[in-house]
Amino acid sequence: MAVYLVAYNLAKADQTKNLWEALTALGAKHIQDSVWAVRSNFTAAQLQKHLWPYVGLQGRLLVADTQDWASWNPLSDINSV
């Protein structure tokens, strides 16, 4: 199971709640303002396709596979992802 970082910029602030609900449903942890970490059996492309409708055409979305990472003072405990 891989750990992915999901980062986004939304075109409209009112999209935040729906995206956060979708990320939470996947078991993702909010680690910075617009960055989440999620452990998943999906590929990065599958996660991107799943989350894209919540971001929309005017937004930006990055799903990156992490093989090695370190953090200090994240908003959530990344190790529990």
C-alpha positions in Angstrom: 0.0 0.0 0.0 1.5 3.3 -1.0 1.3 6.7 0.7 0.4 9.6 -1.5 0.5 13.3 -1.0 -2.5 15.1 -2.4 -2.2 18.9 -3.0 -4.7 21.2 -4.5 -5.7 24.8 -5.3 -9.4 25.3 -5.7 -10.9 27.9 -8.0 -13.8 28.4 -5.5 -13.6 28.3 -1.8 -17.1 26.7 -1.5 -15.6 23.5 -3.0 -13.5 22.9 0.1 -16.1 21.0 2.1 -16.9 18.5 -0.6 -13.2 17.8 -1.3 -12.4 17.4 2.4 -15.3 15.0 2.8 -14.0 12.9 -0.2 -10.5 12.9 1.2 -11.7 12.0 4.7 -13.8 9.1 3.2 -10.5 7.8 1.7 -8.9 7.9 5.2 -6.6 10.8 4.3 -5.0 13.0 6.9 -4.9 16.8 6.6 -1.2 17.7 7.0 -0.9 21.3 5.7 -3.3 24.0 4.4 -4.0 22.3 1.1 -2.0 19.1 1.4 -3.2 15.7 2.6 -1.6 12.3 3.0 -3.4 9.1 2.2 -2.5 5.4 2.3 -4.2 3.6 -0.6 -4.1 0.6 -2.9 -5.1 2.9 -5.7 -2.6 4.2 -8.1 -1.9 8.0 -8.3 -3.9 8.2 -11.5 -6.9 6.4 -9.9 -6.8 8.8 -7.0 -6.5 11.8 -9.3 -9.6 10.6 -11.3 -11.5 10.0 -8.1 -10.7 13.5 -6.7 -10.8 15.6 -9.8 -14.6 16.2 -9.8 -14.2 17.9 -6.4 -11.5 20.2 -7.7 -13.0 21.2 -11.0 -11.6 22.5 -14.3 -10.4 25.8 -12.9 -8.6 24.1 -9.9 -5.3 22.3 -9.6 -4.6 18.8 -8.2 -1.4 16.9 -7.6 -1.3 13.3 -6.4 2.3 12.2 -5.7 3.5 8.8 -4.6 5.9 9.0 -1.7 8.5 6.4 -1.2 10.5 8.2 1.5 9.4 11.1 3.5 10.0 13.1 6.7 8.0 15.8 8.4 8.0 18.1 11.3 4.9 19.4 13.0 2.2 18.4 10.5 -1.4 19.1 11.3 -2.1 15.4 11.6 0.0 12.3 12.5 1.2 11.1 9.1 2.3 7.8 10.6 -1.4 6.9 11.3 -2.3 7.4 7.6 
